[in-house]
Amino acid sequence: MATRNNLPIIRAARTGAATAQLALGTRYFFGKSGLPQSPGTAFYWLERAARQGLEDAFLMIGEHVPYDIVTTMSRPHEAAPWYEKAFDAGVLGAGLTFARLVLDNPRHFDAAARRKAVAALRDLAERDNHDAQWMLAQHLNNMAGPHDHPAADDGPADLPAGQVLLQKAADAGIEAARYSLLEQAWDSADGDAYLAGAAPLAEALLQRHRSALGLACNEPQQAAALTLEPHEIGLLLRLAQVLQRHGPSSPVRSRKLLELAAVAGSGQARYQLGLLHACIDEDGRRTFPLYGTASYKKAVAWLLLSANGGHAPAWHALSHIYARSEFSHRDLPTSRRYLERAAEMGLLAAQFELANNAWRNRRDTPQGDISAIYWWQQAARQGHPGSREALQQFAPRLNQGAWAGAALDRIPARSRKAHPFLCTRLELASAFGLTRPEALLLDVGGADHGHCLEVNIGQHHARSRRRLIAIDGAQQRSLMNLAGRLFGDVDCGYSGPEGNYRQRQYRLATLVGEGR
């Protein structure tokens, strides 16, 4: 609550008196004269004084109001002139905010303002202002392009100016600059440089959150939640990956990093941690010689957390674990259910594996081959070469359907309208390579499985063998939809309107002019 001494100043500030607004903003900023300290309220009044051109307001804002508070404005770039004037008046810290406002909002400033912003950064960088060195390095590296960095064996004298400044800022402890150097090392596949730079940062994260990791080691479901920034989680994941390449002693260290990222909610970290406990790789192959004895209880706990968070590879890993004979809770139906979940979520490896499993068990599982074609098709759409090769045996044999195309050409348009069932059968035969008996006897509605056509006329034609034809492309699918609507309520058997096989043969021969 404002004291009696502040009331006149508050009234004057509300009426627009710039000096009163400056005085009120100063009191709120430092918490003077009985007013609470409130940077947000202080900036509210200082901003109004600055908009009236009060020089002391520029100086106050430039010296004490950081960039984060300025961004609360609806148009932060409008504050740039205030910081510019404060910097020109000798408030060095204002130059950093001025440059950031200009460079972060380039479309609001002309080339002269941008040059002055860069000049301010250079001035501050030469004065060993490490934040300015970091900002100037970002600007110079962005201007140079992402691929203009020198090779790792170049000497310091050969480094571009942006890299030199970036290294100085990183050496001074600017965390963002250190992460930027790590990103460059990762992009250039320099594992040693990444390990050297990332290890201290990761160790600091582990020390900072040591208490939250105690419970996570034994009870993943009860792990205390903590918050990490995305770049911190990325650091832990990448460093764990680098460490695992350094031999059997590394998993102990990498497991700690993954546990920290996992407790912070990273699905990828939980997945990697589960693989590490299960001593398997992403393909389910055993890594026992490197990583010691498997702990399936911990592995399943972490993988379930990852899977329930929407990480498809975790379901795939769980399916491998539940299929293992040494797992005490081995359960093949559960293994298949988890594999199906991974496949339904679009995981390529799971789709291909599920298709192969269905094909191997097709004699014992009803419609197993139909399911196999479906999953091969899903994997093939993602470019899987093995699936494309497997689908070749189910491609339409167009040479077998050439007779149908010739027959359609010989049927007049009026006759086609009079015999829609027969003409549709001929169209299907031409598109899918059906033989004459298959075309005439096919149960159109029952044969369509959405992704494939099941041709099975053995009930009426003993010499015919059941076969499957993959439906590929919108044209074939559209043709099947039209045929499905036409035959939707029609009995395709001998008791239906088309008659028996002999009658259908006679009708076809009559239409195409072949006689009987």
C-alpha positions in Angstrom: 0.0 0.0 0.0 1.3 3.4 -0.9 2.2 5.8 1.9 0.8 9.3 2.2 4.1 10.8 0.9 3.8 8.8 -2.3 0.2 9.8 -3.1 1.0 13.2 -4.7 3.6 11.6 -7.0 1.2 8.8 -7.9 -1.5 11.4 -8.8 0.9 13.4 -10.9 2.2 10.3 -12.7 -1.3 9.3 -13.6 -2.0 12.8 -15.1 1.1 12.3 -17.3 3.8 14.3 -15.5 7.1 12.8 -16.8 9.2 13.7 -13.8 6.6 12.1 -11.5 6.5 9.0 -13.6 10.3 8.8 -13.4 10.3 9.2 -9.7 7.6 6.7 -9.2 9.3 4.1 -11.5 12.6 4.6 -9.6 10.9 4.1 -6.2 9.2 0.9 -7.4 12.4 -0.4 -9.0 14.5 -0.1 -5.8 11.6 -0.5 -3.3 12.0 3.0 -1.7 9.7 5.3 0.3 7.4 2.5 1.5 6.7 1.1 -2.0 7.3 -2.6 -2.7 10.1 -3.5 -5.1 8.5 -4.4 -8.4 10.6 -4.3 -11.6 7.5 -4.8 -13.8 5.6 -1.9 -12.2 8.8 0.2 -12.3 9.2 -0.4 -16.0 5.5 0.5 -16.6 6.2 4.1 -15.3 9.7 4.4 -16.7 8.4 3.5 -20.1 5.8 6.3 -20.0 8.4 8.8 -18.9 10.7 7.7 -21.7 8.0 8.1 -24.3 7.8 11.7 -23.3 11.6 12.1 -24.1 12.8 12.5 -20.5 16.6 11.8 -20.7 16.9 10.6 -17.1 14.3 7.9 -17.9 16.5 6.7 -20.8 19.5 6.5 -18.5 17.5 4.7 -15.8 16.1 2.2 -18.2 19.4 1.6 -19.9 21.3 1.0 -16.7 18.8 -1.0 -14.7 16.1 -2.6 -17.0 17.3 -5.9 -18.5 16.3 -7.3 -21.9 13.8 -9.8 -20.4 11.6 -7.1 -18.9 11.7 -5.1 -22.2 10.3 -8.0 -24.1 7.1 -7.7 -22.0 6.2 -4.8 -24.2 3.8 -5.3 -27.0 6.4 -3.8 -29.4 9.8 -4.3 -27.7 11.7 -2.8 -30.7 10.3 0.6 -29.8 12.6 0.7 -26.7 15.7 0.4 -28.8 16.2 4.3 -29.1 16.1 4.6 -25.3 18.9 2.1 -24.9 20.8 3.7 -27.8 20.7 7.1 -26.1 21.7 5.6 -22.8 24.7 3.9 -24.4 25.7 7.1 -26.2 25.6 8.8 -22.8 28.1 6.3 -21.4 25.9 3.5 -19.9 27.8 0.6 -21.4 25.3 -2.1 -20.4 22.6 -0.4 -22.4 24.6 -1.1 -25.6 24.1 -4.9 -25.2 20.3 -4.5 -25.0 20.2 -2.0 -27.8 22.1 -4.4 -30.1 19.9 -7.3 -29.2 16.7 -5.4 -29.8 18.0 -4.3 -33.2 19.4 -7.6 -34.4 16.5 -9.6 -33.1 14.0 -7.3 -35.0 15.9 -6.4 -38.2 12.8 -5.6 -40.2 12.0 -2.6 -37.9 15.4 -1.0 -38.4 17.4 0.4 -41.3 21.0 -0.6 -42.3 22.5 2.3 -40.3 20.8 1.2 -37.1 22.0 -2.4 -37.7 25.6 -1.2 -38.3 25.5 0.8 -35.1 24.3 -2.2 -33.2 27.2 -4.3 -34.4 29.6 -1.5 -33.7 28.3 -1.4 -30.1 28.9 -5.1 -29.7 32.4 -4.8 -31.1 33.1 -2.0 -28.6 31.8 -4.0 -25.7 33.6 -7.2 -26.9 36.9 -5.3 -27.0 36.2 -4.4 -23.4 36.0 -8.1 -22.6 32.2 -8.1 -22.1 31.6 -11.8 -22.6 27.9 -11.5 -23.3 28.8 -9.1 -26.1 31.4 -11.5 -27.4 28.8 -14.2 -27.5 26.2 -12.1 -29.3 28.7 -10.8 -31.8 30.0 -14.3 -32.5 26.4 -15.4 -33.2 26.0 -12.5 -35.6 29.3 -13.1 -37.4 28.8 -16.8 -37.7 25.3 -16.4 -39.1 26.6 -13.9 -41.6 29.4 -16.4 -42.6 27.0 -19.3 -42.9 26.9 -22.7 -41.1 29.5 -24.4 -43.2 32.2 -21.8 -43.2 34.0 -23.1 -40.0 37.6 -24.2 -40.4 38.8 -27.7 -40.1 39.6 -29.0 -36.6 43.4 -28.9 -37.3 43.5 -25.2 -38.3 45.4 -23.1 -35.9 43.8 -20.3 -33.8 45.2 -17.7 -36.1 43.2 -19.2 -39.0 39.9 -19.1 -37.1 37.3 -16.6 -38.4 36.5 -13.7 -36.1 33.2 -15.2 -35.0 34.8 -18.4 -33.9 37.5 -16.6 -31.9 34.8 -14.6 -30.1 32.7 -17.7 -29.6 35.7 -19.5 -28.0 36.4 -16.5 -25.7 32.8 -16.4 -24.6 32.8 -20.1 -23.9 36.1 -19.9 -22.0 34.6 -17.2 -19.9 31.7 -19.5 -18.9 28.9 -18.2 -21.1 26.8 -21.3 -21.1 25.0 -20.6 -24.4 28.4 -20.2 -26.1 29.6 -23.5 -24.7 26.5 -25.3 -26.0 27.1 -23.6 -29.4 30.6 -25.0 -29.6 29.3 -28.4 -28.6 26.7 -28.2 -31.5 29.5 -27.6 -33.9 31.5 -30.5 -32.6 28.5 -32.8 -32.9 27.7 -31.7 -36.4 31.4 -32.3 -37.4 31.3 -35.8 -35.8 34.2 -34.8 -33.5 33.5 -37.1 -30.6 36.7 -36.2 -28.6 35.9 -32.5 -28.8 32.3 -33.1 -27.8 33.3 -35.3 -24.9 35.8 -32.8 -23.6 33.3 -29.9 -23.8 30.2 -31.7 -22.6 31.6 -33.7 -19.7 31.9 -30.6 -17.3 28.4 -29.3 -18.2 26.9 -32.8 -17.6 28.7 -33.2 -14.3 27.4 -29.8 -13.2 23.8 -31.0 -14.1 24.3 -34.2 -12.2 25.6 -32.4 -9.1 22.7 -29.9 -9.2 20.0 -32.6 -9.4 21.7 -35.4 -7.3 18.9 -35.6 -4.8 16.3 -36.2 -7.5 18.2 -39.2 -8.9 18.3 -41.3 -5.7 14.8 -42.8 -6.1 15.1 -43.1 -9.8 17.8 -45.8 -9.6 15.5 -48.4 -8.1 11.9 -47.2 -8.6 11.4 -45.4 -12.0 7.7 -45.0 -11.5 8.2 -43.1 -8.3 11.0 -40.9 -9.6 10.8 -37.3 -8.5 10.0 -34.9 -11.4 12.5 -32.3 -12.3 12.7 -29.8 -15.1 15.6 -29.6 -17.7 15.8 -27.4 -20.7 15.6 -29.1 -24.1 19.3 -28.3 -24.9 20.3 -29.8 -21.5 18.4 -33.1 -22.2 20.0 -33.1 -25.7 23.5 -32.8 -24.1 22.8 -35.7 -21.7 21.6 -37.9 -24.5 24.4 -37.1 -26.9 27.1 -37.5 -24.2 25.7 -40.9 -23.2 25.8 -41.9 -26.8 29.5 -40.8 -27.1 30.4 -42.6 -23.9 28.9 -45.9 -25.0 31.3 -46.0 -27.9 34.3 -45.9 -25.5 34.0 -49.5 -24.3 32.5 -51.6 -21.5 33.4 -49.1 -18.7 31.3 -46.4 -20.1 27.7 -47.7 -19.5 28.0 -46.9 -15.8 28.6 -43.2 -16.5 26.2 -43.1 -19.4 23.5 -44.7 -17.3 23.7 -41.8 -14.8 23.3 -39.3 -17.6 20.3 -41.2 -19.1 18.7 -41.5 -15.6 18.8 -37.7 -15.2 17.3 -37.1 -18.6 14.7 -39.8 -18.0 13.6 -38.4 -14.7 13.2 -35.0 -16.5 10.7 -36.7 -18.7 12.7 -37.5 -21.9 11.1 -40.4 -23.7 14.2 -41.1 -25.7 16.3 -41.2 -22.5 13.9 -43.6 -20.9 14.1 -45.8 -24.0 17.9 -45.8 -24.1 18.0 -46.5 -20.4 15.7 -49.5 -20.8 17.9 -50.9 -23.6 21.0 -50.4 -21.4 19.4 -52.3 -18.5 18.2 -55.1 -20.9 21.6 -55.3 -22.5 20.1 -55.2 -26.0 20.5 -52.8 -28.9 17.7 -51.2 -30.9 17.3 -54.3 -33.1 17.0 -56.5 -30.0 20.4 -58.1 -30.3 22.2 -59.0 -27.1 25.0 -56.7 -26.0 25.8 -58.9 -22.9 29.6 -59.1 -23.5 29.9 -55.4 -23.2 27.3 -54.3 -20.6 27.1 -57.1 -18.1 24.1 -58.8 -16.7 20.6 -57.8 -17.8 18.1 -56.3 -15.4 14.8 -56.9 -17.1 12.7 -55.5 -14.2 14.3 -52.1 -14.5 14.4 -52.3 -18.3 10.6 -53.0 -18.5 9.9 -50.2 -16.0 11.7 -47.6 -18.0 10.5 -48.8 -21.4 6.9 -48.7 -20.2 7.3 -45.1 -19.1 8.8 -44.3 -22.5 6.2 -46.3 -24.5 3.2 -44.8 -22.6 4.6 -41.4 -23.4 4.2 -42.1 -27.1 7.7 -43.4 -28.0 7.1 -46.2 -30.6 10.6 -47.8 -30.4 10.0 -48.5 -26.7 7.0 -50.8 -27.6 9.3 -52.6 -30.1 12.0 -53.1 -27.4 9.4 -54.4 -25.0 8.2 -56.9 -27.6 11.7 -58.3 -27.8 12.1 -58.6 -24.1 8.8 -60.4 -23.6 9.8 -62.9 -26.3 13.1 -63.8 -24.6 13.3 -67.2 -23.0 15.4 -66.0 -20.1 12.9 -63.4 -19.1 11.0 -64.7 -16.1 7.7 -63.1 -17.3 8.0 -64.3 -20.9 4.7 -63.8 -22.6 4.4 -64.3 -26.4 0.9 -62.8 -26.8 2.1 -59.7 -24.9 5.1 -59.6 -27.1 3.0 -59.6 -30.2 0.6 -57.0 -28.8 3.5 -54.6 -28.1 4.9 -55.2 -31.5 1.6 -54.3 -33.1 1.5 -51.1 -31.1 4.9 -50.1 -32.4 3.8 -50.9 -35.9 0.6 -49.0 -35.6 2.6 -46.0 -34.5 4.5 -46.1 -37.7 7.8 -47.7 -36.6 9.3 -49.1 -39.8 11.3 -51.9 -38.2 8.2 -53.1 -36.3 6.1 -53.1 -39.4 8.5 -55.2 -41.3 9.0 -57.6 -38.4 5.3 -57.9 -37.9 4.8 -58.7 -41.6 7.5 -61.4 -41.6 6.1 -63.0 -38.4 2.6 -63.0 -39.9 3.9 -64.6 -43.1 5.9 -67.3 -41.3 2.8 -68.2 -39.2 0.3 -68.0 -42.0 -0.6 -71.7 -41.9 -1.5 -71.5 -38.2 -3.1 -68.0 -38.1 -6.3 -67.3 -40.1 -5.6 -64.6 -42.6 -2.0 -64.3 -41.6 -0.9 -63.8 -45.1 -3.4 -61.0 -45.6 -2.0 -59.3 -42.5 1.5 -59.7 -43.8 0.7 -57.9 -47.0 -0.8 -55.0 -45.1 2.3 -54.5 -42.9 4.6 -54.9 -45.9 2.7 -52.2 -47.7 2.9 -49.9 -44.7 6.7 -50.4 -44.5 7.1 -50.1 -48.3 5.4 -46.7 -48.2 8.3 -45.6 -45.9 10.8 -46.8 -48.5 11.7 -50.2 -47.0 13.4 -52.2 -49.7 12.8 -55.6 -48.2 9.1 -54.9 -48.0 9.0 -53.8 -51.6 10.7 -57.0 -52.6 8.3 -59.1 -50.6 5.3 -57.4 -52.3 6.5 -58.3 -55.8 5.0 -61.8 -55.5 1.6 -60.3 -54.9 1.7 -57.8 -57.8 -1.1 -58.2 -60.4 -0.2 -60.5 -63.3 -1.4 -58.2 -66.0 -0.6 -60.7 -68.8 -3.2 -63.0 -67.4 -5.8 -60.2 -67.6 -5.1 -59.2 -71.2 -8.1 -61.2 -72.4 -10.4 -59.1 -70.3 -9.2 -55.8 -71.9 -9.7 -57.3 -75.3 -13.2 -58.5 -74.4 -14.2 -55.1 -73.1 -13.1 -53.4 -76.3 -15.5 -55.7 -78.2 -18.6 -54.9 -76.1 -20.7 -52.0 -77.3 -21.5 -49.1 -74.9 -25.2 -50.0 -74.8 -24.4 -53.6 -73.9 -22.2 -52.5 -71.1 -25.1 -50.6 -69.5 -27.3 -53.7 -69.9 -24.7 -56.0 -68.2 -23.1 -54.0 -65.4 -22.0 -57.0 -63.3 -20.2 -58.8 -66.1 -18.5 -55.6 -67.4 -17.3 -54.7 -63.9 -15.9 -58.2 -63.5 -14.0 -57.7 -66.8 -12.6 -54.4 -65.6 -11.4 -56.1 -62.4 -9.8 -58.9 -64.4 -8.0 -56.3 -66.6 -6.7 -54.3 -63.6 -5.7 -57.2 -61.4 -4.7 -59.8 -63.9 -7.5 -62.3 -63.2 -8.0 -65.4 -65.3 -11.4 -66.1 -66.9 -12.6 -68.4 -64.1 -11.4 -66.0 -61.4 -13.1 -63.1 -63.0 -16.5 -64.8 -63.5 -16.6 -66.6 -60.1 -15.0 -64.0 -57.8 -17.0 -63.0 -54.7 -16.4 -59.3 -55.2 -17.5 -58.1 -51.8 -15.8 -60.8 -49.8 -12.6 -60.6 -51.7 -11.8 -57.0 -50.9 -9.7 -56.6 -47.7 -9.0 -52.9 -48.3 -5.3 -53.3 -49.0 -5.4 -56.6 -51.0 -7.7 -58.8 -53.1 -8.3 -62.4 -52.0 -9.0 -64.5 -55.0 -10.5 -67.8 -53.8 -12.9 -69.7 -56.1 -12.0 -73.2 -55.1 -15.6 -73.8 -54.0 -16.7 -73.6 -57.6 -13.6 -74.3 -59.6 -11.6 -77.1 -58.1 -8.4 -76.6 -60.2 -8.0 -73.0 -59.0 -5.7 -72.1 -56.1 -6.3 -69.3 -53.6 -4.0 -66.2 -54.2 -3.7 -62.7 -53.0 -3.2 -59.6 -55.1 -2.0 -56.3 -53.5 -4.0 -53.2 -54.2 -1.6 -50.6 -55.2 -2.5 -47.0 -56.1 -5.6 -44.8 -56.1 -6.9 -46.1 -59.4 -7.1 -49.7 -58.3 -8.6 -48.7 -55.0 -11.2 -46.5 -56.8 -12.1 -49.4 -59.1 -12.6 -51.7 -56.1 -14.8 -49.1 -54.4 -17.1 -48.9 -57.4 -17.3 -52.6 -57.7 -18.0 -52.9 -54.0 -20.9 -50.5 -54.2 -22.3 -52.3 -57.3 -22.1 -55.8 -55.7 -22.9 -54.6 -52.1 -26.3 -56.3 -51.8 -25.8 -58.9 -54.5 -25.4 -62.6 -54.0 -22.3 -63.5 -56.1 -23.0 -67.2 -55.7 -25.0 -69.5 -58.1 -28.2 -68.5 -56.4 -27.7 -64.9 -57.3 -28.8 -62.9 -60.4 -25.7 -63.9 -62.4 -26.5 -67.6 -62.4 -24.1 -70.5 -62.4 -20.7 -70.7 -64.0 -22.0 -72.1 -67.3 -24.5 -69.4 -67.6 -21.9 -66.7 -66.9 -19.6 -68.2 -69.6 -22.4 -68.2 -72.1 -23.3 -64.6 -71.4 -19.7 -63.5 -71.8 -19.3 -65.4 -75.1 -22.5 -63.9 -76.4 -21.5 -60.4 -75.6 -18.1 -60.5 -77.1 -19.4 -62.4 -80.2 -17.6 -65.7 -79.5 -20.7 -67.9 -79.7 -20.9 -70.7 -77.3 
